[in-house]
């Protein structure tokens, strides 16, 4: 009897098809309002330096949270320079029309009305289980007093649906012409859903973007076909793997979320508390730093893995330097200061392209793209050149 030969199978499953050099992907991670503005500034600077290539011509677009909003607009043919001019308009921008801070009044009122019943049940359960219960159990039982989110994303969904319904645009993944992947997480199961992939492409783009942007606690989960969805960044920071899955040879990733870095020598604030720069500002500042550290460390781990497993793919990352992180970006939902954030992103990206011109020009050349030579920042424009196309986002 012949002994059958064993067939070794990789723990990662079947081998992924080799990447295509001329297939380019654009990945926009989350980062709230300030993150979206930062991404627009980065993309405007990058497109300014690309010779004969517009980022709207990328083959695959991946958007997570606020990055899904930016990615959808670029995938729909809007030049980043147009987005930049819109975001930095001195009076108003499309961001002001999204009604991001529409309060979730219906649920808030409903929970306030039921508050007496909730409190009675909490104290009753605590008393009945007083031998085992702790104060933390009592506090946790009060969570029913809080809404599932303080604000609604109806304004974003409505604005985007209206914009995508205009002539020459589409709110249907299947009719877009480019591959757009919008990531959200099902709240009750913890599973990731990639809207736009075959089998998940019947949901309107505007609804998928709203689901991906549902920052837990801040926004009420977005319900689609009986399922509650929250921010796509909960599971993965950027989901670069989706671009690799589509065999992109070049992946451009913009990540606005990095941990703040303070000069420890100047860390003590003159408030007499004897605490560092973040601890002296209270719990929310500490939680924000933890949030940033978690997301950024996940991204760094993923990048090292992807580069090891996909050596034929070039991944170029754009993100703020921690020590340069603008003060205005530390509150990710802040809408003011957008002009300064966008200009910081634009100028800092020009500096990166200048400093790494030799390496990056070779990277882009491998994928059929040309990077314009570095120029002195003193001669660089403060804002992008006029859009190459007449398409606008407003």
C-alpha positions as CSV (number, residue, x, y, z in Angstrom):
1,X,0.0,0.0,0.0
2,X,1.4,3.4,-1.0
3,X,1.6,6.0,1.7
4,X,-0.1,9.2,0.4
5,X,2.2,12.3,0.2
6,X,1.3,15.1,2.5
7,X,0.4,18.4,0.8
8,X,1.6,21.4,2.8
9,X,-1.0,24.2,3.0
10,X,-0.1,27.8,4.1
11,X,-1.8,29.0,7.3
12,X,-2.8,32.1,5.3
13,X,-4.8,30.1,2.9
14,X,-4.4,29.9,-0.9
15,X,-1.6,32.0,-2.4
16,X,-2.6,35.5,-3.5
17,X,-2.2,36.3,-7.2
18,X,0.8,38.4,-7.9
19,X,0.4,42.1,-7.9
20,X,0.2,44.1,-11.1
21,X,2.8,46.9,-11.4
22,X,0.4,49.2,-13.2
23,X,-2.5,48.8,-10.8
24,X,-2.5,51.6,-8.3
25,X,-4.5,51.8,-5.1
26,X,-5.4,54.7,-2.8
27,X,-6.2,54.0,0.8
28,X,-7.6,56.7,3.1
29,X,-7.8,55.8,6.8
30,X,-10.1,57.4,9.4
31,X,-9.4,60.4,11.5
32,X,-12.6,62.4,12.0
33,X,-13.2,65.9,10.5
34,X,-9.6,67.0,10.9
35,X,-8.4,63.7,9.4
36,X,-10.5,64.2,6.3
37,X,-9.1,67.7,5.9
38,X,-5.5,66.4,6.4
39,X,-6.1,63.8,3.7
40,X,-7.3,66.4,1.3
41,X,-4.2,68.5,1.8
42,X,-1.9,65.4,1.3
43,X,-3.6,64.3,-1.8
44,X,-3.6,67.8,-3.3
45,X,0.2,68.1,-2.8
46,X,0.8,64.6,-4.2
47,X,-1.2,65.2,-7.3
48,X,0.5,68.6,-7.7
49,X,3.8,66.7,-8.0
50,X,2.6,63.8,-10.2
51,X,3.3,64.5,-13.8
52,X,0.6,63.4,-16.2
53,X,-1.3,61.3,-13.6
54,X,-4.4,62.2,-11.6
55,X,-5.2,60.4,-8.4
56,X,-8.8,60.0,-9.8
57,X,-7.2,57.5,-12.2
58,X,-6.3,55.0,-9.4
59,X,-7.7,51.6,-10.0
60,X,-8.8,50.8,-6.4
61,X,-10.0,53.1,-3.7
62,X,-10.3,52.0,-0.1
63,X,-12.0,54.2,2.5
64,X,-12.3,53.8,6.3
65,X,-14.4,56.1,8.4
66,X,-13.7,59.7,7.3
67,X,-11.4,58.4,4.7
68,X,-14.4,56.8,3.0
69,X,-15.9,60.2,2.4
70,X,-12.6,61.5,0.8
71,X,-12.1,58.3,-1.1
72,X,-15.6,58.3,-2.5
73,X,-15.2,61.9,-3.8
74,X,-11.9,61.1,-5.5
75,X,-13.2,57.8,-6.9
76,X,-16.1,59.8,-8.3
77,X,-13.7,62.0,-10.3
78,X,-13.2,65.0,-8.1
79,X,-9.6,66.3,-8.3
80,X,-7.9,66.7,-4.8
81,X,-7.1,70.3,-5.8
82,X,-10.8,71.0,-6.1
83,X,-11.4,69.4,-2.7
84,X,-8.6,71.5,-1.3
85,X,-10.0,74.8,-2.6
86,X,-13.4,73.8,-1.3
87,X,-12.1,72.8,2.2
88,X,-10.1,76.0,2.5
89,X,-12.8,78.4,1.4
90,X,-12.7,81.3,3.8
91,X,-16.5,81.4,4.3
92,X,-18.0,77.9,3.8
93,X,-17.2,74.5,2.5
94,X,-19.1,71.2,1.8
95,X,-18.1,70.1,5.3
96,X,-20.4,72.7,6.7
97,X,-23.4,71.2,4.8
98,X,-23.0,67.7,6.3
99,X,-24.8,68.5,9.5
100,X,-22.4,66.3,11.5
101,X,-23.6,67.6,14.8
102,X,-27.3,67.0,14.5
103,X,-28.3,65.7,18.0
104,X,-29.9,62.3,18.4
105,X,-32.8,63.9,20.2
106,X,-35.3,61.2,19.8
107,X,-33.3,58.5,21.5
108,X,-31.9,61.0,24.1
109,X,-35.5,62.0,25.1
110,X,-36.7,58.4,25.1
111,X,-33.9,57.3,27.5
112,X,-34.5,60.3,29.8
113,X,-38.2,59.4,30.0
114,X,-37.3,55.8,31.0
115,X,-34.6,57.0,33.4
116,X,-36.6,56.4,36.6
117,X,-37.4,52.8,35.6
118,X,-33.7,52.3,34.7
119,X,-32.5,53.6,38.1
120,X,-35.0,51.6,40.1
121,X,-34.0,48.4,38.3
122,X,-30.3,49.2,38.8
123,X,-30.6,49.7,42.6
124,X,-32.9,46.7,42.9
125,X,-30.5,44.4,41.1
126,X,-27.6,45.9,43.2
127,X,-29.5,45.3,46.5
128,X,-30.6,41.7,45.5
129,X,-27.0,40.8,44.6
130,X,-25.3,42.9,47.2
131,X,-23.2,40.0,48.5
132,X,-21.4,39.8,45.1
133,X,-22.0,43.1,43.5
134,X,-19.5,46.0,43.5
135,X,-19.9,49.7,43.0
136,X,-18.6,49.2,39.4
137,X,-21.5,46.9,38.7
138,X,-23.9,49.6,39.9
139,X,-22.2,52.2,37.7
140,X,-22.3,49.8,34.7
141,X,-26.0,49.3,35.1
142,X,-26.5,53.1,34.6
143,X,-25.2,52.8,31.0
144,X,-28.7,52.3,29.9
145,X,-29.2,56.0,30.6
146,X,-26.9,57.0,27.7
147,X,-27.9,57.0,24.1
148,X,-26.2,54.7,21.5
149,X,-24.7,57.9,20.1
150,X,-25.1,61.6,20.8
151,X,-25.3,62.7,17.1
152,X,-26.8,61.4,13.8
153,X,-25.2,60.9,10.4
154,X,-28.4,61.5,8.5
155,X,-27.0,64.8,7.2
156,X,-23.9,63.2,5.7
157,X,-25.9,60.5,4.1
158,X,-28.4,62.9,2.6
159,X,-25.8,65.3,1.3
160,X,-23.7,62.6,-0.3
161,X,-26.8,60.8,-1.8
162,X,-27.9,64.1,-3.4
163,X,-24.4,64.9,-4.6
164,X,-23.9,61.4,-6.1
165,X,-27.4,61.6,-7.9
166,X,-26.3,64.5,-10.0
167,X,-25.5,64.0,-13.7
168,X,-22.3,62.1,-14.4
169,X,-22.1,60.6,-10.9
170,X,-23.6,57.5,-9.4
171,X,-24.6,56.2,-5.9
172,X,-24.2,52.6,-7.1
173,X,-21.0,50.8,-6.5
174,X,-21.6,48.7,-9.6
175,X,-21.8,51.7,-11.9
176,X,-18.8,53.6,-10.6
177,X,-16.2,52.5,-13.1
178,X,-13.5,52.2,-10.4
179,X,-13.3,49.8,-7.5
180,X,-14.4,51.5,-4.3
181,X,-14.3,49.6,-1.0
182,X,-16.0,51.2,2.0
183,X,-15.4,49.4,5.4
184,X,-17.8,49.2,8.3
185,X,-18.1,46.8,11.3
186,X,-21.4,45.0,12.3
187,X,-21.9,46.0,15.9
188,X,-23.7,42.9,17.1
189,X,-21.3,40.3,15.6
190,X,-18.0,42.3,15.3
191,X,-17.6,41.2,11.7
192,X,-16.1,43.5,9.1
193,X,-18.2,44.2,6.0
194,X,-16.6,45.6,2.9
195,X,-19.2,47.5,0.9
196,X,-18.5,47.5,-2.8
197,X,-17.1,44.0,-3.0
198,X,-19.0,41.5,-5.1
199,X,-22.0,40.4,-3.1
200,X,-21.8,43.5,-0.9
201,X,-22.3,46.1,-3.7
202,X,-26.1,46.7,-3.7
203,X,-26.1,49.1,-0.7
204,X,-26.0,52.8,-1.9
205,X,-22.6,54.3,-1.6
206,X,-23.9,57.2,0.6
207,X,-25.3,54.7,3.1
208,X,-22.1,52.7,3.2
209,X,-20.1,55.8,3.8
210,X,-22.4,56.9,6.7
211,X,-22.0,53.4,8.3
212,X,-18.2,53.6,8.0
213,X,-18.2,57.0,9.7
214,X,-20.3,56.0,12.7
215,X,-17.7,56.7,15.4
216,X,-18.8,54.7,18.5
217,X,-20.3,56.8,21.2
218,X,-20.2,60.0,19.1
219,X,-22.6,58.9,16.3
220,X,-25.6,56.6,16.5
221,X,-24.9,53.3,14.7
222,X,-26.2,53.3,11.1
223,X,-28.8,50.6,10.5
224,X,-28.7,48.9,7.1
225,X,-31.0,45.9,6.3
226,X,-31.6,45.3,9.9
227,X,-27.9,45.4,11.0
228,X,-26.3,48.1,13.1
229,X,-22.9,49.3,11.7
230,X,-20.2,51.3,13.3
231,X,-16.9,52.9,12.3
232,X,-14.8,50.7,10.0
233,X,-11.6,51.6,11.8
234,X,-12.7,49.6,14.9
235,X,-11.2,46.4,13.4
236,X,-8.4,47.7,11.2
237,X,-6.9,51.2,11.0
238,X,-6.5,51.4,7.2
239,X,-7.4,48.1,5.6
240,X,-4.5,48.2,3.2
241,X,-5.1,44.4,2.7
242,X,-8.1,45.2,0.5
243,X,-5.9,47.0,-2.0
244,X,-3.4,44.1,-1.9
245,X,-6.3,41.7,-2.4
246,X,-7.1,43.5,-5.7
247,X,-3.5,43.0,-6.8
248,X,-2.3,46.6,-6.6
249,X,1.4,47.0,-7.3
250,X,1.4,50.5,-5.7
251,X,-0.6,51.4,-2.6
252,X,-0.7,55.0,-1.5
253,X,-2.0,55.2,2.1
254,X,-2.9,58.4,4.0
255,X,-3.2,58.0,7.7
256,X,-4.1,61.2,9.8
257,X,-4.0,59.5,13.2
258,X,-0.7,59.5,15.0
259,X,0.1,59.8,18.7
260,X,1.0,63.2,19.9
261,X,4.7,63.6,21.0
262,X,5.7,66.3,23.6
263,X,9.1,67.4,24.6
264,X,9.4,65.9,28.0
265,X,11.7,68.7,29.1
266,X,8.8,71.0,28.6
267,X,6.1,68.6,29.6
268,X,5.2,70.2,33.0
269,X,2.5,72.8,32.6
270,X,2.4,75.9,34.9
271,X,-0.8,74.8,36.7
272,X,0.8,73.6,39.9
273,X,-0.4,70.0,39.4
274,X,3.0,68.5,38.7
275,X,1.7,66.6,35.8
276,X,2.8,66.2,32.2
277,X,1.2,67.9,29.2
278,X,-1.5,65.3,28.7
279,X,-2.3,64.2,32.2
280,X,-2.8,67.8,33.3
281,X,-5.5,68.1,30.7
282,X,-7.7,65.4,32.1
283,X,-9.2,62.1,31.2
284,X,-10.3,62.9,27.7
285,X,-6.8,63.9,26.6
286,X,-5.4,60.7,28.0
287,X,-8.1,58.5,26.3
288,X,-7.4,60.4,23.0
289,X,-3.7,59.6,23.2
290,X,-4.5,55.9,24.0
291,X,-6.8,55.8,21.0
292,X,-4.1,57.2,18.8
293,X,-1.4,54.8,20.1
294,X,-3.7,51.8,19.5
295,X,-4.6,52.7,15.9
296,X,-1.1,53.7,15.0
297,X,0.6,50.6,16.4
298,X,-1.9,48.4,14.6
299,X,-1.1,50.2,11.3
300,X,2.6,49.8,11.9
301,X,2.2,46.1,12.6
302,X,0.1,45.6,9.5
303,X,2.6,47.5,7.3
304,X,5.5,45.3,8.4
305,X,3.4,42.2,7.7
306,X,2.2,43.4,4.3
307,X,5.7,44.3,3.2
308,X,7.0,41.0,4.2
309,X,4.2,39.0,2.6
310,X,3.9,41.2,-0.6
311,X,7.5,42.3,-1.4
312,X,6.5,43.0,-5.0
313,X,4.1,45.7,-3.9
314,X,5.2,49.2,-3.0
315,X,3.4,50.8,-0.1
316,X,3.9,54.5,0.4
317,X,2.6,56.0,3.7
318,X,1.8,59.7,4.3
319,X,1.0,60.8,7.9
320,X,1.8,63.7,10.2
321,X,5.0,63.6,12.2
322,X,4.1,63.2,15.9
323,X,6.2,66.1,17.0
324,X,4.7,68.3,14.3
325,X,1.1,67.3,15.0
326,X,-0.9,70.6,14.8
327,X,-2.7,71.5,17.9
328,X,-5.9,71.9,15.8
329,X,-5.8,68.2,14.9
330,X,-5.8,66.9,18.4
331,X,-9.6,67.1,18.5
332,X,-10.5,64.9,15.6
333,X,-14.1,66.2,15.3
334,X,-13.2,69.9,15.3
335,X,-14.5,71.8,12.3
336,X,-12.7,75.1,12.8
337,X,-9.1,75.6,11.7
338,X,-9.6,73.6,8.5
339,X,-7.6,76.1,6.4
340,X,-4.5,75.8,8.7
341,X,-4.8,72.0,8.8
342,X,-5.1,71.6,5.0
343,X,-2.2,74.0,4.4
344,X,-0.1,72.1,7.0
345,X,-0.9,68.8,5.2
346,X,-0.1,70.3,1.8
347,X,3.2,71.8,2.8
348,X,4.4,68.9,4.9
349,X,3.7,66.5,2.1
350,X,5.7,68.7,-0.3
351,X,8.6,68.5,2.2
352,X,8.3,64.7,2.3
353,X,8.3,64.5,-1.5
354,X,11.4,66.8,-1.6
355,X,13.3,65.0,1.1
356,X,12.7,61.6,-0.4
357,X,12.6,62.5,-4.1
358,X,15.3,60.0,-5.1
359,X,13.6,57.0,-3.6
360,X,10.0,58.0,-4.3
361,X,10.7,58.9,-8.0
362,X,12.1,55.4,-8.5
363,X,9.1,53.9,-6.8
364,X,6.6,55.8,-8.9
365,X,8.6,55.1,-12.0
366,X,8.2,51.3,-11.4
367,X,4.4,51.8,-11.7
368,X,4.3,54.0,-14.8
369,X,4.1,57.3,-12.9
370,X,6.5,60.3,-12.9
371,X,7.2,62.5,-10.0
372,X,8.2,66.1,-10.7
373,X,11.6,67.1,-9.4
374,X,11.9,68.6,-5.9
375,X,11.7,72.4,-5.7
376,X,12.6,74.8,-2.9
377,X,9.7,75.2,-0.5
378,X,10.3,78.9,-0.6
379,X,9.3,78.7,-4.3
380,X,6.5,76.2,-3.8
381,X,2.9,77.5,-4.0
382,X,1.1,77.7,-0.7
383,X,-1.9,76.1,-2.4
384,X,-2.3,73.6,-5.2
385,X,-2.5,74.7,-8.8
386,X,-5.8,75.0,-10.5
387,X,-7.6,71.7,-11.0
388,X,-6.8,69.8,-14.2
389,X,-10.5,69.0,-14.6
390,X,-13.6,71.2,-14.2
391,X,-15.3,68.7,-11.9
392,X,-16.3,70.3,-8.6
393,X,-17.5,68.8,-5.3
394,X,-20.1,71.3,-4.6
